[in-house]
């Protein structure tokens, strides 16, 4: 059992992290939704598909995943012989939690003959019950790769599944899960912001409800939205309907652009009728530079998986990576 020391952090955390990374021969992989300071110190920043590819490709003996728990699990599945750590073990995912493995097993059993396409935002146990995984980057391509006469279960995000069904023109049996961040975006509030900023380009992640996606100029994964900004006008105004961590990278590629956060419905404890801070992922934001430093120092918390479970989960992930 690893005993975590709670001594004070160094004054220069960035330098201390860099030195520990060198000593541990570690790589730091971060999602676009992380705090800017973590994105800036990471060896690689990307969406969940890119992170999985990086984890599969690296030969580093230590992989630090600055993302949510399922991302660290995915890295471990692809690198069982390496040490995989996450700065805060409690960085979970409401979408992954919406599909408990036992309930999902029963759901699959109730639909015999269906191919099971599972969004990577899911636990290793749910991946192990699946035929192929996908991310928002390649969900349409994954479903399109399955013969049209083959019935398909899509899980766990019902909004992404609905969008994929409309893009591919085929019915999908949807598990009724959702992301607590993306489902909170308000179409009514978004219309109001668009009226205030005529000519703004609206970007939306497909985990948003259909009414929000209908108002967007570009719908896609975080990587796709970032590409749209990079390929767009230098001085455009962008309305962003996804977790605001991505704006850090958008400002890098278009420093003269204006970025507005799409309003979200307020949480129950918020006095506002709609707010931009409500679209921050509380799980992604659990990681800090201090936790990253401690994680590298102690090589903990570690991700540990049953080898048999990991082997079953690896096959649908590898099928996902093969499609791209």
C-alpha positions in Angstrom: 0.0 0.0 0.0 1.3 3.4 -1.0 1.4 5.9 1.9 0.9 9.4 0.5 3.0 12.2 2.1 1.3 15.5 2.7 4.3 17.7 3.1 4.1 21.2 1.5 4.5 21.5 -2.3 7.6 23.3 -3.7 7.3 26.9 -4.6 8.0 26.3 -8.3 5.6 23.5 -9.1 6.2 23.6 -12.9 9.9 23.1 -12.4 9.4 20.4 -9.8 7.0 18.5 -12.1 9.4 18.8 -15.0 12.2 17.3 -12.8 10.0 14.4 -11.6 8.9 13.7 -15.1 12.5 13.4 -16.1 13.4 11.2 -13.2 10.4 8.9 -13.7 10.7 8.9 -17.5 7.0 9.7 -17.5 4.7 11.2 -20.1 1.8 13.5 -19.1 -1.3 13.1 -21.3 -4.0 15.8 -20.8 -7.5 16.3 -22.2 -8.6 19.6 -23.7 -10.9 20.2 -20.7 -8.1 20.4 -18.2 -7.0 23.7 -16.6 -4.8 25.8 -18.8 -1.8 25.3 -16.5 -2.0 21.5 -16.9 -2.5 21.7 -20.6 0.6 23.8 -20.8 2.8 21.4 -19.0 1.5 18.2 -20.7 3.5 16.3 -23.2 0.3 15.8 -25.2 -3.1 17.4 -25.2 -6.0 16.0 -27.1 -9.5 14.5 -27.2 -10.2 11.0 -25.9 -9.4 9.3 -29.2 -6.0 11.1 -29.5 -5.2 10.3 -25.8 -5.9 6.6 -26.4 -3.7 6.6 -29.5 -0.9 8.3 -27.6 -1.2 5.9 -24.7 -1.0 3.0 -27.1 2.1 4.4 -28.9 4.3 5.6 -26.1 7.0 3.5 -24.7 7.3 5.5 -21.5 7.3 3.4 -18.3 5.0 5.8 -16.5 1.9 7.4 -18.0 0.1 10.2 -16.2 -3.4 10.8 -17.4 -4.8 14.2 -16.7 -8.4 13.5 -17.6 -11.3 11.6 -16.0 -11.1 8.0 -14.7 -12.3 6.2 -17.8 -9.5 7.8 -19.8 -6.9 6.5 -17.3 -8.5 3.1 -17.5 -8.3 3.2 -21.3 -4.6 4.0 -21.1 -4.0 1.2 -18.7 -5.9 -1.3 -20.9 -3.6 -0.3 -23.8 -0.5 -0.3 -21.6 -0.9 -3.1 -19.0 2.8 -3.4 -18.6 3.3 0.2 -17.6 2.5 2.3 -14.5 -0.6 4.4 -15.2 -1.5 7.1 -12.6 -4.1 9.8 -12.3 -3.6 13.0 -10.1 -7.1 12.6 -8.5 -8.8 9.2 -8.3 -12.1 10.9 -7.7 -12.1 12.5 -11.2 -15.0 10.5 -12.4 -17.5 11.0 -15.2 -21.3 11.3 -14.9 -21.7 9.7 -18.4 -19.7 6.7 -17.5 -21.5 6.4 -14.2 -24.8 6.5 -16.0 -24.1 3.0 -17.3 -23.5 0.5 -14.5 -22.0 -2.7 -15.8 -24.6 -5.1 -14.4 -27.5 -3.0 -15.7 -25.8 -2.7 -19.1 -25.2 -6.5 -19.2 -29.0 -7.0 -18.8 -29.7 -4.3 -21.4 -27.5 -6.1 -24.0 -29.0 -9.5 -23.1 -32.5 -8.0 -23.7 -31.4 -7.1 -27.3 -30.0 -10.4 -28.7 -28.4 -10.2 -32.2 -27.4 -6.5 -31.8 -23.8 -5.2 -32.3 -22.8 -3.1 -29.3 -21.1 0.2 -30.0 -20.0 1.8 -26.7 -18.7 5.4 -26.4 -15.3 5.4 -24.8 -16.8 7.5 -21.9 -17.6 4.2 -20.1 -16.0 1.9 -17.6 -13.7 -0.9 -18.5 -16.4 -3.4 -17.4 -18.9 -1.9 -19.9 -16.2 -1.8 -22.7 -15.7 -5.5 -22.0 -19.4 -6.1 -22.8 -19.1 -4.3 -26.2 -18.2 -5.2 -29.7 -16.5 -1.9 -30.6 -15.8 1.4 -28.9 -16.0 4.9 -30.4 -15.3 8.5 -29.5 -17.2 11.5 -30.7 -14.4 11.9 -33.3 -15.2 8.6 -35.0 -18.7 7.5 -33.8 -20.3 8.1 -37.2 -17.5 6.2 -38.9 -17.8 3.3 -36.4 -21.5 2.9 -36.9 -21.2 3.3 -40.7 -18.7 0.4 -40.7 -21.4 -2.0 -39.4 -23.6 -3.5 -42.1 -26.9 -1.7 -42.4 -29.0 -4.8 -41.8 -27.2 -5.4 -38.5 -29.1 -3.9 -35.5 -27.0 -1.8 -33.2 -27.0 -0.8 -29.6 -25.3 2.6 -28.9 -24.3 3.5 -25.4 -24.2 5.3 -23.1 -24.9 8.8 -24.4 -28.3 9.2 -25.8 -27.7 12.6 -27.3 -24.5 11.5 -29.1 -26.4 8.4 -30.2 -29.3 10.4 -31.5 -26.9 12.6 -33.5 -25.1 9.6 -34.9 -28.4 8.0 -35.9 -29.4 11.1 -37.8 -25.9 11.4 -39.5 -26.0 7.8 -40.6 -29.7 7.5 -41.4 -30.1 4.3 -39.4 -32.0 3.4 -36.2 -30.0 2.8 -33.1 -31.1 1.3 -29.8 -30.0 3.9 -27.3 -28.9 3.6 -23.7 -30.4 6.6 -21.9 -27.2 8.1 -20.4 -25.9 11.7 -20.7 -23.2 14.1 -19.7 -24.1 16.4 -16.9 -22.2 19.2 -18.5 -23.4 19.0 -22.1 -27.0 18.2 -21.4 -27.3 21.4 -19.4 -26.8 23.7 -22.4 -29.9 25.8 -23.0 -31.2 26.2 -26.6 -33.3 29.2 -25.5 -30.3 30.9 -23.9 -28.1 30.1 -26.9 -30.6 31.8 -29.3 -30.4 34.8 -27.1 -26.6 34.9 -27.2 -26.8 34.5 -31.0 -29.1 37.4 -31.3 -26.7 39.5 -29.3 -23.8 38.5 -31.6 -25.1 38.3 -35.1 -22.5 36.7 -37.4 -21.0 34.6 -34.6 -20.1 31.0 -35.4 -21.6 28.5 -33.1 -19.7 25.3 -32.2 -21.3 22.4 -30.3 -20.3 19.0 -29.1 -22.6 16.2 -30.1 -23.2 15.3 -26.4 -25.5 18.4 -26.4 -29.3 18.0 -26.8 -30.6 18.0 -30.3 -32.2 21.5 -29.9 -28.8 22.9 -29.2 -27.1 21.1 -32.0 -29.8 22.4 -34.4 -28.5 25.9 -33.7 -24.9 25.1 -34.3 -22.8 25.9 -37.4 -20.3 23.2 -36.6 -21.1 20.0 -34.6 -18.2 17.7 -33.6 -15.7 16.4 -31.1 -13.4 18.8 -29.3 -10.7 18.1 -31.9 -13.2 18.9 -34.7 -14.3 22.1 -33.0 -10.7 23.2 -32.5 -9.9 22.4 -36.2 -12.9 24.6 -37.2 -11.5 27.5 -35.3 -8.0 27.0 -36.8 -9.5 26.9 -40.3 -11.8 29.8 -39.7 -11.4 33.6 -39.9 -8.7 35.2 -37.8 -11.1 37.7 -36.1 -14.3 35.7 -35.9 -16.6 35.6 -32.9 -17.2 32.0 -31.7 -19.9 30.7 -29.4 -18.7 27.5 -27.8 -21.1 24.9 -26.5 -18.8 22.5 -24.8 -16.6 22.4 -21.7 -14.7 25.7 -21.6 -11.2 24.1 -21.1 -11.0 23.8 -24.9 -11.0 27.6 -25.3 -7.4 27.7 -24.1 -6.4 25.9 -27.2 -8.7 27.9 -29.4 -7.1 31.1 -28.3 -3.7 29.7 -29.1 -4.7 29.0 -32.7 -6.8 32.2 -33.1 -5.4 34.8 -30.7 -7.4 37.6 -32.3 -10.7 35.7 -32.1 -13.5 36.3 -29.6 -14.8 33.3 -27.7 -18.1 33.3 -25.9 -19.3 30.4 -23.7 -22.7 29.2 -24.5 -25.0 29.6 -21.5 -26.1 26.6 -19.5 -29.1 26.1 -17.3 -28.2 26.9 -13.7 -27.6 24.2 -11.2 -30.2 23.9 -8.5 -28.0 25.8 -6.0 -27.4 28.7 -8.4 -29.5 31.9 -8.3 -29.1 32.6 -12.0 -31.6 31.5 -14.6 -28.6 30.5 -16.8 -24.9 30.7 -16.4 -21.6 30.0 -18.2 -19.8 28.6 -15.1 -22.3 25.7 -15.0 -20.8 24.2 -18.1 -17.5 23.5 -16.4 -16.9 19.8 -15.7 -16.3 19.4 -11.9 -14.5 16.1 -12.5 -12.0 17.4 -15.1 -11.3 20.4 -12.9 -10.3 18.2 -9.9 -6.8 18.0 -11.2 -4.3 20.7 -10.1 -0.6 21.2 -10.5 -0.1 20.3 -6.9 -1.9 17.0 -7.4 0.0 16.3 -10.5 3.3 16.9 -8.6 2.3 14.6 -5.8 1.1 12.0 -8.4 4.5 11.9 -10.1 6.4 12.0 -6.8 4.4 9.0 -5.2 3.4 7.3 -8.5 -0.1 7.2 -7.1 -3.0 6.9 -7.3 -2.4 4.0 -9.7 -4.9 2.5 -12.1 -5.1 -1.3 -11.5 -7.3 -3.6 -13.6 -8.0 -7.3 -13.6 -6.0 -8.7 -16.5 -8.8 -10.8 -17.8 -11.2 -7.8 -17.8 -8.6 -5.6 -19.4 -8.1 -8.2 -22.2 -11.8 -8.3 -23.0 -12.0 -4.5 -23.0 -8.9 -4.1 -25.2 -10.5 -5.7 -28.3 -13.3 -3.2 -28.8 -10.8 -0.4 -28.1 -8.4 -1.7 -30.7 -11.3 -2.0 -33.2 -12.0 1.7 -32.5 -8.4 2.7 -33.1 -8.3 0.7 -36.4 -11.2 2.8 -37.7 -9.8 6.1 -36.7 
